[in-house]
């Protein structure tokens, strides 16, 4: 009997059925852990996230602030004190924040300074959800609760019995303003603090109403009490106070605007009306569930569901809305380029170097309507500032490389978005591709690239090889858009030619990409393990695969399918050695690769994330299936250390969510997704056009990770890619999974995904 039980147990464990299975998700938002990725620091990122209390793509987020005000690491899981609750627009700690201000309840002493007002807290007395946050502040004996709308929030403070209950409103430094109006139970002000500029005439205006008479009111310049109830200073704060009974709840209604205090009032009234805290909370939860229900997941473990939805949560934040609705119900926005207010949409808070890879493809598939708004926002960026942004926070930011707005714009149109001024965007793409602009817009080194076909190593332009490879893909995206728009060959042929510029950096000796000097000689000495220098946050082993547009061309350069496969395998079999001399320190991306025990595979950063899918191009798709499942199981968990590097505005999460569906957009500006292996027994995509894509893998399990057969709409399907345009019509994908790879399926040359060099 014992032997029989042992056998049953081993079978259950092997099949994965021993883990509790979730067969239907009715309340997806409750699977989200907003603390996923918060156990992060400067020298090691497990996500570099913070628990955002917000609505999808909301203009404003809120977060508890454990770090020093102004520190990019706003909230770290190992911290013990909270200094305030901050309105934030921060896309990442490396970009830091803009338009922030903080609110903090205190008792006993009228403490304004962030260190004196800080309170011990515990995760045991903390509830962190997208639509609701609560924490007990032990030093003040106050429980703080927060619930959001797109441009406003409600706070609920539960105080003890005391005659010394206070609320601090900290407008932060770099120039701020506060005004207390006790007779209206109201505080207004603005913050001008931002990390990335320049920004013209920038102010984040706020208005706060409290539902209790204010009996104590003072303004402070830094920590020094000022005269009067109105103050403009380098660092202005307001302090209001009142008596409270045991368990008394005091409510704050808060809203902000980049336009004016009057617009902040309008945002508050429009989004909250007379709703109670609980009603606002219920509405926020409903918005989250409606957004998340575009993907309905069945047949996974509890941990898998938590990881999936926690990643999904991160994917619907950035870029966030910067537009507002004025008194005439017209959409308007503040322009960071001009400092003026204009009609139309505006978004900010994303870097295309990260998000062109999978986040924007996800929006085009699942939420095309919001990306249409984003495309209109890009039109306004160009009209007002003369360039498309590559990193917007909220203006042009001199961060990262590439001209990847070309991919974001082209892909949207190629995948069916219409109803906006694509002509102006085409003009913007051509302008950006042929000029170097300010703040990392356009193309640095463009004069060399257009003349030589590459950015040289020896002309003091950093990360030159990475720029060349990305410009070549971006040229491909421009070519494809121009073709779709019916542009003449005389106008777009140059971009098709430049799309092949990757070949100029291919070193036939090492079979890797390598920096090249003006005279055509390769850089010397050359180490494929050297991070930075010719590459961006990676080395040659990571960037040599950045030929999204023409993988068959790369296979040919490497000597054919088998040599290409050997090169792919080498990424995982080599030790994680590195050369960090370019940086002068071991940057966190290097450390994250080193400790993952996956060789040179550095999933914690973007350049190599697509590489796992490339086995499909060379006739060994089962290796993609193995490595995809391996990366999902090892590198993602819905825990504070649940990422393997920077999450980066939804991109690293998008890799997981796409991979869980069973496919990935290796070449965003094409019509294809490359197959991997589905994670769940069933996922249903509810598309905005009313169609559904049903992904069935009934016998899926941790052991059954390989695709044995696949049918699409009832017909056998032996290709290694899926068509976006066909999926948009609605589809049923039936995967038959197996514990061993099927080495005869999808191995023919005719089965592989798109490459430019074989384009018919």
C-alpha positions in Angstrom: 0.0 0.0 0.0 2.8 2.4 0.9 4.5 1.7 -2.5 1.2 2.4 -4.3 0.8 5.7 -2.4 4.4 6.7 -3.2 3.8 5.9 -6.9 0.6 8.0 -7.0 2.3 10.9 -5.2 5.3 10.8 -7.6 2.9 10.7 -10.6 0.9 13.6 -9.3 4.1 15.6 -8.6 5.5 14.9 -12.1 2.3 15.9 -13.8 2.0 19.1 -11.8 -1.5 18.2 -10.6 -0.4 18.1 -7.0 -0.3 21.9 -7.0 -3.7 23.5 -6.5 -5.2 24.3 -9.9 -7.2 27.4 -10.6 -9.8 26.5 -13.3 -11.6 29.8 -13.4 -10.6 33.3 -12.4 -13.6 35.5 -11.6 -11.8 38.3 -9.8 -8.4 38.7 -11.5 -7.3 41.8 -9.7 -7.1 39.9 -6.5 -4.3 37.7 -7.9 -2.1 40.8 -8.2 0.8 41.3 -5.8 1.7 45.0 -6.3 4.9 44.4 -4.2 6.4 42.1 -6.9 9.8 43.5 -7.7 10.0 45.9 -4.8 12.9 44.1 -3.1 15.4 46.1 -5.2 18.4 48.3 -4.8 21.0 50.3 -6.8 23.3 47.3 -7.1 20.8 44.5 -7.6 17.4 44.9 -9.2 14.6 42.4 -8.6 12.2 44.6 -10.6 12.9 48.1 -9.4 9.1 48.6 -9.0 7.0 50.3 -6.4 3.4 49.4 -5.3 1.4 51.7 -7.6 -2.1 52.6 -6.4 -3.6 53.7 -9.6 -5.9 52.9 -12.5 -4.7 51.6 -15.8 -2.8 54.3 -17.7 -3.9 56.8 -15.0 -2.4 60.3 -15.0 -1.4 60.0 -11.4 -0.2 57.1 -9.3 0.2 56.9 -5.5 2.8 55.0 -3.5 4.0 54.7 0.0 7.5 56.4 0.2 10.1 54.5 2.3 13.1 56.2 0.7 14.3 59.8 1.1 12.1 62.2 -0.8 13.7 62.6 -4.2 15.4 59.2 -4.1 14.5 57.1 -7.1 14.0 54.0 -4.9 10.7 55.3 -3.6 9.7 52.0 -1.9 11.9 49.1 -1.0 10.6 46.0 0.6 13.3 45.7 3.2 12.6 49.2 4.6 11.0 49.7 8.0 9.7 53.3 7.9 7.3 55.2 5.7 8.0 58.9 5.2 4.8 59.8 3.4 2.4 58.8 0.6 3.5 60.3 -2.6 1.8 61.2 -5.8 4.1 59.9 -8.5 4.7 59.6 -12.2 8.0 57.8 -11.9 8.6 55.2 -14.6 11.8 53.8 -13.0 14.3 54.7 -10.3 16.8 55.5 -13.0 14.5 58.1 -14.5 13.3 59.3 -11.1 10.1 61.4 -10.8 8.3 64.5 -11.8 5.3 66.4 -10.5 5.4 64.7 -7.1 4.1 65.8 -3.7 3.4 63.9 -0.5 0.8 63.5 2.2 1.4 62.1 5.7 -0.8 61.8 8.8 1.0 62.3 12.1 0.1 62.6 15.8 1.6 63.8 19.1 4.0 66.3 17.5 3.6 68.8 14.7 6.4 67.1 12.7 6.9 68.3 9.1 10.4 67.1 8.2 10.4 63.8 6.5 12.7 62.1 9.1 10.7 63.3 12.1 7.3 62.4 10.6 8.5 59.0 9.4 6.8 56.0 11.1 7.7 52.4 11.5 5.5 49.9 9.7 5.2 46.2 9.0 4.2 44.3 5.9 2.1 42.2 8.3 -0.1 45.3 8.7 -0.1 46.3 5.1 -2.6 45.6 2.3 -1.3 46.4 -1.2 -3.7 46.1 -4.1 -3.9 48.2 -7.4 -7.1 49.8 -6.3 -6.6 50.0 -2.6 -3.7 50.4 -0.2 -3.7 50.3 3.6 -1.0 50.4 6.2 -0.7 50.9 10.0 1.7 53.7 11.0 2.9 52.5 14.3 4.6 55.7 15.6 1.4 57.7 15.0 -1.2 55.0 15.8 -2.9 55.9 12.4 -4.1 53.6 9.7 -3.8 55.1 6.2 -6.0 53.9 3.3 -5.8 55.1 -0.3 -8.0 54.5 -3.3 -7.5 56.0 -6.8 -9.2 57.5 -9.9 -7.3 58.5 -13.0 -6.4 62.0 -11.8 -7.4 62.0 -8.2 -7.5 59.8 -5.1 -9.3 59.5 -1.7 -7.4 59.0 1.6 -9.0 57.7 4.8 -7.0 58.2 8.0 -8.1 56.4 11.2 -6.8 58.3 14.2 -6.5 57.6 17.9 -8.0 59.8 20.6 -5.8 62.9 20.8 -5.9 66.7 20.5 -2.8 66.5 18.3 -3.8 64.9 15.0 -2.2 66.4 11.9 -1.8 66.0 8.2 1.4 67.1 6.4 1.2 68.2 2.8 4.8 68.3 1.5 5.1 70.1 -1.9 8.8 69.2 -2.0 11.8 71.2 -3.0 12.9 72.9 -6.3 10.2 75.5 -5.9 6.7 74.9 -4.5 3.6 76.7 -3.2 0.9 76.0 -0.6 -2.2 77.8 0.6 -4.4 76.7 3.4 -8.1 77.8 3.4 -9.5 76.6 6.8 -12.9 78.1 6.1 -13.2 75.9 3.0 -11.4 72.9 4.6 -9.1 73.1 1.7 -5.4 73.2 0.7 -4.1 74.1 -2.7 -0.6 74.3 -4.1 1.9 73.2 -6.7 5.1 71.3 -7.1 7.7 72.1 -9.7 10.1 69.2 -8.9 11.3 67.1 -11.8 14.3 64.9 -12.5 14.6 65.0 -16.3 14.4 68.3 -18.2 14.3 70.9 -19.3 10.6 71.4 -18.9 9.0 74.7 -19.7 6.6 76.4 -17.2 6.2 73.0 -15.4 3.9 72.8 -12.4 1.8 70.0 -10.9 -1.1 71.8 -9.3 -3.0 70.1 -6.5 -6.2 70.6 -4.5 -7.0 68.8 -1.3 -10.3 68.8 0.7 -10.6 67.4 4.2 -14.0 66.5 5.7 -13.2 67.8 9.2 -12.9 71.4 10.4 -9.2 72.6 10.5 -8.4 73.9 13.9 -4.6 74.2 13.4 -2.9 75.5 10.3 0.6 76.6 9.5 2.9 76.7 6.5 6.6 75.8 6.5 9.6 76.7 4.5 11.5 73.5 4.7 11.1 72.7 8.4 10.9 76.3 9.6 7.4 77.7 10.4 6.5 80.6 8.2 4.1 83.5 8.7 0.7 83.2 7.2 -1.3 80.5 5.5 0.1 81.0 2.0 3.7 80.4 1.1 5.8 80.2 -2.0 9.3 78.9 -1.3 12.1 76.6 -2.4 10.5 73.9 -0.3 6.9 74.7 0.9 4.8 72.5 3.1 1.4 72.8 4.9 0.4 71.4 8.2 -3.2 71.1 9.3 -4.5 69.7 12.6 -7.6 68.9 14.7 -8.7 66.8 17.6 -9.9 63.3 17.0 -11.7 60.6 18.9 -10.6 57.0 19.1 -11.1 55.3 15.8 -12.3 58.5 14.1 -11.9 58.5 10.3 -10.8 61.6 8.5 -11.2 61.7 4.7 -9.1 63.6 2.2 -10.1 64.1 -1.5 -7.1 64.9 -3.6 -6.7 65.8 -7.3 -4.0 67.4 -9.4 -3.5 69.0 -12.8 -0.6 70.0 -15.0 -2.7 72.9 -16.2 -4.1 74.9 -13.2 -5.6 74.6 -9.8 -9.0 75.2 -11.4 -8.4 72.2 -13.7 -7.4 70.1 -10.6 -10.8 71.1 -9.0 -12.5 70.1 -12.2 -10.7 66.7 -12.3 -11.7 66.1 -8.7 -15.4 66.9 -9.3 -15.6 64.9 -12.5 -13.9 61.8 -11.2 -15.3 61.6 -7.7 -18.4 63.7 -7.5 -20.0 62.8 -4.1 -18.7 59.2 -4.1 -17.6 57.9 -0.7 -14.3 56.2 -0.2 -15.8 52.8 -0.5 -17.7 53.6 -3.7 -14.5 55.0 -5.3 -12.7 51.9 -4.2 -15.4 49.6 -5.7 -15.3 51.6 -9.0 -11.5 51.3 -9.1 -11.7 47.6 -8.6 -14.3 47.3 -11.4 -12.1 49.2 -13.8 -9.2 46.9 -13.0 -11.2 43.7 -13.5 -12.7 45.0 -16.8 -9.2 45.8 -18.1 -7.8 42.4 -17.0 -10.7 40.4 -18.3 -9.4 40.9 -21.8 -7.3 37.9 -21.0 -9.1 35.1 -19.2 -6.8 32.4 -17.9 -7.7 28.9 -16.8 -5.8 25.8 -15.6 -2.7 27.0 -13.8 -1.4 26.8 -10.3 -2.2 29.6 -7.8 1.4 30.8 -8.1 1.3 30.9 -11.8 -1.9 32.9 -11.8 -0.4 35.4 -9.3 2.7 35.8 -11.4 0.7 36.2 -14.6 -1.7 38.8 -13.2 1.1 40.7 -11.3 3.0 41.0 -14.6 -0.2 42.0 -16.4 -0.7 44.8 -13.8 2.6 46.3 -14.7 1.8 46.2 -18.4 -1.1 48.6 -18.3 0.5 51.6 -16.5 3.0 53.2 -18.9 2.9 55.4 -20.8 0.5 57.2 -18.6 -2.1 59.7 -19.6 -1.0 63.3 -19.4 -4.1 64.7 -20.9 -7.1 66.2 -19.1 -10.7 67.1 -19.9 -11.5 70.8 -19.7 -14.7 72.6 -18.7 -16.0 72.3 -22.2 -15.4 68.5 -22.2 -12.5 68.9 -24.6 -9.3 66.9 -24.3 -6.3 69.1 -23.5 -2.8 68.7 -22.3 0.2 70.6 -20.9 3.1 70.6 -23.4 6.5 70.0 -21.8 8.1 71.4 -25.0 6.4 74.8 -25.0 4.9 75.2 -21.5 1.6 75.9 -23.0 -1.8 74.1 -23.1 -2.9 72.5 -26.4 -5.9 70.4 -27.5 -5.5 66.7 -27.9 -3.9 63.7 -26.3 -0.6 63.4 -24.5 1.2 60.5 -22.8 4.5 60.1 -21.1 6.7 57.9 -19.0 8.1 55.2 -21.3 11.3 54.4 -23.1 10.9 52.9 -26.5 14.3 51.2 -26.3 12.6 48.9 -23.8 8.9 48.8 -24.8 9.0 48.6 -28.6 9.9 44.9 -28.2 6.8 43.5 -26.6 4.8 46.1 -24.6 3.6 48.0 -27.7 2.9 44.7 -29.6 0.7 43.7 -26.7 -1.2 47.0 -26.8 -1.7 46.6 -30.6 -3.2 43.1 -30.1 -5.2 43.6 -26.9 -5.8 47.3 -26.4 -5.5 49.0 -29.8 -7.8 51.8 -28.8 -5.5 53.1 -26.1 -2.5 52.9 -28.5 -4.5 54.9 -31.0 -4.6 57.7 -28.3 -0.9 57.2 -27.8 -0.2 57.6 -31.5 -2.2 60.9 -31.4 -0.1 61.9 -28.5 3.1 61.2 -30.5 1.7 63.5 -33.2 1.4 66.2 -30.6 5.0 65.6 -29.4 6.3 66.1 -32.9 4.2 69.2 -33.6 5.1 70.9 -30.3 8.7 69.8 -30.0 9.9 69.0 -33.5 10.8 65.4 -32.6 9.3 62.1 -31.5 10.5 61.1 -28.1 12.6 58.1 -27.4 12.3 58.5 -23.7 9.5 60.8 -22.5 9.4 61.8 -18.8 7.4 63.9 -19.5 9.5 65.8 -22.1 12.5 64.6 -24.2 15.0 62.8 -22.0 18.6 62.1 -22.9 18.5 58.4 -21.9 19.2 55.2 -23.9 19.8 54.8 -27.6 18.1 54.1 -30.9 15.4 55.5 -32.9 12.7 53.0 -31.8 9.8 55.4 -32.1 10.0 54.2 -35.7 9.0 50.7 -34.6 6.3 52.0 -32.3 4.7 54.2 -35.0 5.1 51.8 -37.9 3.8 48.7 -36.0 0.6 50.4 -34.9 -0.3 51.3 -38.5 0.8 47.9 -39.9 -1.3 46.1 -37.4 -4.4 47.9 -38.3 -4.7 51.2 -36.3 -6.5 53.9 -38.3 -8.2 57.2 -37.7 -5.3 59.4 -36.9 -2.8 61.6 -38.9 -0.4 59.0 -40.1 0.9 61.5 -42.7 2.4 63.7 -40.0 3.8 60.6 -38.2 5.5 59.5 -41.5 7.0 63.0 -41.8 8.2 62.6 -38.2 9.8 59.2 -38.8 11.7 60.4 -41.9 12.9 63.5 -40.0 14.1 61.4 -37.0 15.8 58.9 -39.2 17.9 61.5 -41.0 18.8 63.9 -38.2 20.3 64.0 -34.8 18.1 65.8 -32.3 18.4 67.0 -28.8 17.9 64.8 -25.7 18.4 61.4 -27.5 15.8 62.2 -30.2 16.6 61.4 -33.8 19.8 59.5 -34.4 23.2 60.3 -32.9 25.9 59.5 -35.4 23.5 59.8 -38.3 26.0 61.4 -40.6 28.3 58.4 -40.3 25.4 55.9 -40.4 24.0 57.3 -43.6 27.4 57.5 -45.3 29.1 54.3 -44.1 26.2 52.2 -43.1 27.3 52.1 -39.5 28.2 54.3 -36.6 32.0 53.9 -36.2 33.7 52.8 -33.0 36.5 55.4 -33.2 34.5 58.7 -33.4 33.7 59.1 -29.7 30.0 58.1 -30.0 29.3 55.6 -27.3 27.4 52.3 -27.8 28.0 52.7 -31.5 27.4 49.0 -32.6 24.2 48.9 -30.6 23.0 52.1 -32.3 23.9 50.7 -35.7 21.9 47.5 -35.1 18.9 49.3 -33.8 18.9 51.9 -36.6 18.9 49.1 -39.1 15.8 47.5 -37.6 14.2 50.9 -37.3 14.9 51.5 -41.0 13.2 48.2 -41.7 10.1 49.5 -39.8 10.1 52.7 -41.8 10.4 50.8 -45.0 7.4 48.5 -44.1 5.3 51.5 -43.2 6.2 53.4 -46.3 5.3 50.4 -48.4 1.9 50.1 -46.6 1.3 53.8 -47.3 2.0 53.3 -51.0 5.2 55.5 -51.0 7.3 55.1 -54.1 10.3 52.9 -54.2 12.5 56.0 -54.9 11.5 57.3 -51.4 11.5 54.1 -49.4 14.1 51.9 -51.1 16.9 53.5 -49.1 15.4 52.3 -45.9 15.2 48.7 -47.2 18.9 49.0 -48.1 19.8 50.4 -44.7 17.8 47.6 -43.0 20.7 45.3 -44.1 23.4 47.5 -42.4 23.7 44.9 -39.6 25.9 42.9 -42.0 28.5 45.6 -41.8 29.2 44.8 -38.2 29.3 41.1 -38.5 32.7 39.7 -37.8 33.3 36.5 -39.8 36.1 35.5 -37.5 34.2 35.4 -34.3 30.7 35.1 -35.9 29.6 37.9 -33.7 28.7 41.6 -34.0 31.7 43.9 -33.4 32.5 47.6 -33.3 34.0 48.9 -36.6 36.3 51.9 -37.2 35.9 54.6 -39.8 38.4 52.9 -42.1 36.5 49.6 -42.1 38.7 47.8 -39.6 37.2 46.1 -36.6 37.8 47.4 -33.1 40.9 45.9 -31.4 41.3 44.4 -28.9 37.8 42.7 -28.9 36.2 40.9 -26.1 32.7 39.5 -26.7 32.3 39.6 -22.9 32.9 43.4 -22.6 29.7 45.2 -21.5 29.0 48.7 -22.7 31.5 50.4 -25.0 30.2 49.4 -28.4 27.0 48.0 -26.9 24.3 49.2 -24.5 23.9 47.5 -21.2 25.1 44.3 -22.7 27.9 42.6 -24.6 28.4 41.2 -28.1 26.8 37.9 -27.0 23.6 39.8 -26.2 23.5 42.2 -29.1 24.6 39.8 -31.9 21.0 38.6 -32.1 19.5 42.1 -32.6 18.6 41.5 -36.3 14.9 41.3 -35.7 14.1 42.0 -39.3 16.3 39.4 -41.0 17.1 36.4 -38.9 17.7 34.2 -42.0 20.3 36.7 -43.1 22.1 36.3 -39.8 21.8 32.5 -40.1 23.5 32.7 -43.5 26.3 34.9 -42.1 26.9 32.4 -39.3 27.3 29.6 -41.7 23.9 28.0 -41.8 21.3 26.5 -39.5 23.5 24.1 -37.5 26.2 26.7 -36.8 23.5 29.2 -35.8 22.0 26.6 -33.3 25.5 26.0 -31.8 25.9 29.7 -31.3 22.6 30.0 -29.6 23.4 27.0 -27.4 26.7 28.6 -26.4 24.9 31.5 -24.8 23.5 29.1 -22.2 26.6 26.8 -21.9 29.3 29.4 -21.3 30.1 30.6 -17.8 28.8 34.1 -16.8 32.1 35.8 -17.2 32.2 39.5 -17.9 34.3 42.6 -18.4 32.9 45.6 -16.7 35.9 48.0 -17.4 33.8 50.3 -19.5 31.6 51.2 -16.5 34.3 51.1 -13.9 31.9 49.0 -11.7 29.8 45.9 -11.9 26.5 47.5 -12.9 23.4 45.7 -11.7 22.5 44.3 -15.1 25.9 42.4 -15.1 25.3 41.1 -11.6 21.9 39.9 -12.5 23.2 37.9 -15.4 26.1 36.5 -13.2 23.9 35.1 -10.5 21.1 33.5 -12.6 23.0 30.4 -13.5 22.0 30.7 -17.2 25.4 31.4 -18.7 25.6 34.5 -20.8 21.8 34.7 -21.0 20.9 38.1 -19.4 17.1 38.1 -19.3 17.1 40.9 -16.8 17.8 43.4 -19.5 16.1 43.8 -22.9 18.6 43.2 -25.7 18.6 39.4 -25.5 15.0 38.7 -24.3 13.9 37.6 -27.8 16.9 35.3 -28.4 15.2 32.3 -26.9 12.7 32.3 -29.7 15.3 32.2 -32.5 15.6 28.4 -32.5 12.4 28.5 -34.5 14.2 30.1 -37.4 16.8 27.2 -37.6 14.6 24.1 -37.4 14.8 23.3 -33.7 11.7 24.8 -32.2 11.7 22.4 -29.2 14.7 24.3 -27.8 12.7 27.5 -27.8 10.0 25.6 -25.9 12.4 24.3 -23.4 14.1 27.6 -22.7 10.9 29.6 -22.6 9.4 27.4 -20.0 12.7 27.3 -18.1 13.0 31.1 -18.0 9.4 31.5 -16.9 9.8 29.1 -14.0 13.2 30.3 -12.8 13.0 34.1 -13.4 9.4 35.2 -12.5 7.5 34.9 -9.3 4.8 37.1 -7.7 7.1 38.0 -4.8 9.1 41.1 -3.8 12.2 39.6 -5.5 10.1 38.2 -8.4 11.9 39.7 -11.4 15.4 39.1 -12.6 16.3 42.7 -13.4 14.5 45.9 -14.2 10.9 45.5 -15.0 11.1 48.5 -17.3 7.6 49.9 -17.9 5.9 46.6 -18.7 8.5 45.2 -21.1 9.9 42.4 -19.0 6.3 41.6 -17.9 5.2 41.6 -21.5 7.8 38.9 -22.3 6.2 36.7 -19.6 2.5 37.4 -20.6 3.2 36.8 -24.3 5.2 33.7 -23.5 2.4 32.4 -21.3 0.1 32.7 -24.3 2.5 30.7 -26.3 4.0 33.2 -28.8 6.2 36.3 -28.9 6.6 39.3 -31.3 10.3 38.9 -32.3 9.8 41.3 -35.2 7.2 43.9 -34.0 6.9 45.7 -37.3 5.8 42.5 -39.1 2.6 40.6 -39.0 4.0 37.6 -37.2 4.4 36.2 -33.7 6.9 33.4 -33.2 5.7 30.3 -31.4 6.9 29.3 -28.0 5.0 27.1 -25.6 1.8 28.0 -23.7 1.9 28.0 -19.9 -1.8 27.4 -19.0 -4.4 24.9 -20.1 -6.5 27.7 -21.6 -6.3 31.4 -22.3 -9.0 33.4 -23.9 -8.2 36.8 -25.5 -11.3 39.0 -25.7 -10.3 41.4 -28.5 -11.7 44.9 -28.7 -13.3 44.1 -32.1 -15.5 41.5 -30.4 -13.6 38.5 -31.6 -11.9 35.9 -29.4 -8.7 34.0 -29.6 -8.9 30.8 -27.6 -5.6 29.1 -26.8 -6.2 25.5 -25.6 -3.6 23.2 -24.1 -5.7 20.8 -22.2 -2.9 18.4 -21.2 -0.4 21.1 -20.4 1.7 20.6 -17.2 5.2 21.3 -15.9 6.3 18.1 -17.6 4.3 18.5 -20.8 6.1 21.6 -22.0 6.7 20.6 -25.6 4.3 21.1 -28.5 3.5 17.7 -30.1 0.9 19.0 -32.5 -1.0 22.2 -33.1 -4.2 22.9 -34.9 -5.6 26.4 -35.8 -9.3 26.7 -36.4 -9.5 22.9 -36.6 -6.7 22.5 -39.2 -3.3 21.0 -38.6 -0.7 23.8 -38.3 3.0 23.1 -38.7 4.5 26.6 -39.0 6.5 28.2 -36.2 4.6 31.5 -36.3 1.1 33.0 -36.1 -0.3 35.8 -38.1 -1.5 38.9 -36.3 -4.1 39.7 -39.0 -5.5 36.2 -38.8 -5.7 36.2 -35.0 -7.6 39.5 -35.2 -10.3 37.7 -37.1 -10.8 35.3 -34.1 -9.1 31.9 -33.8 -9.0 28.7 -31.8 -5.5 27.3 -31.2 -5.4 23.7 -29.9 -2.0 22.6 -28.6 -1.4 19.0 -27.9 1.5 19.0 -25.4 4.0 16.2 -24.6 6.8 15.5 -22.2 9.3 14.9 -25.0 10.0 17.2 -28.0 8.5 16.4 -31.4 11.6 16.8 -33.6 9.7 16.3 -36.9 7.2 19.2 -36.4 7.9 22.6 -37.9 11.4 21.9 -39.0 11.3 22.7 -42.7 12.8 25.9 -44.1 9.3 26.8 -45.3 8.0 26.6 -41.7 10.1 29.4 -40.3 9.0 33.0 -39.5 9.6 36.1 -41.6 13.0 37.4 -42.7 13.5 40.4 -44.9 16.1 38.7 -47.1 13.6 36.0 -48.1 10.6 38.4 -48.4 8.6 37.6 -51.5 
